[in-house]
């Protein structure tokens, strides 16, 4: 009889725990949660705007294309010359 009472109390406790409102659902940040950080790069700002719905996917893609073109003009990629295959066994 005692076993049935203990199991019933555990079942009621588990049900109450699942129904009880938690801090995350109430909009309250947990004590150990890190604060939201602002993006420090243009790419981060664009992703933040895309996720927030402030810009559309085509707008994001155009902005990234312009950013890549600007980066390529400022810092061109220098490819080393092709000297042929590496010496075997060296």
C-alpha positions, 0 to 999 in steps of 0.5 A, spaced: 500 500 500 505 504 501 508 503 494 502 505 491 502 511 495 509 513 493 508 511 486 502 516 485 505 521 489 511 521 484 506 521 478 503 527 481 509 531 482 512 529 475 505 531 472 505 538 476 513 539 474 511 539 466 505 543 467 508 548 471 511 555 468 518 555 467 522 562 467 524 561 459 517 560 457 515 566 462 520 571 458 525 571 464 532 570 462 535 564 467 541 567 472 546 563 468 544 566 461 549 570 457 546 577 455 545 578 447 551 581 444 551 586 438 554 583 432 561 586 431 562 585 423 558 587 417 556 579 416 554 579 423 549 585 422 546 582 415 545 575 419 542 579 424 537 583 420 536 576 416 534 572 422 529 578 424 526 579 418 528 586 417 531 584 410 529 578 405 534 573 402 535 576 396 537 583 399 542 579 404 545 575 398 546 582 394 549 585 400 554 579 401 555 579 394 557 587 394 561 585 401 565 580 397 567 584 391 569 590 396 573 585 400 576 582 393 578 589 391 581 591 398 585 584 399 586 580 392 588 573 393 595 572 390 595 564 388 602 561 388 605 559 381 604 552 379 611 549 379 609 542 377 608 536 381 611 535 388 618 530 387 616 523 389 619 521 395 622 527 397 
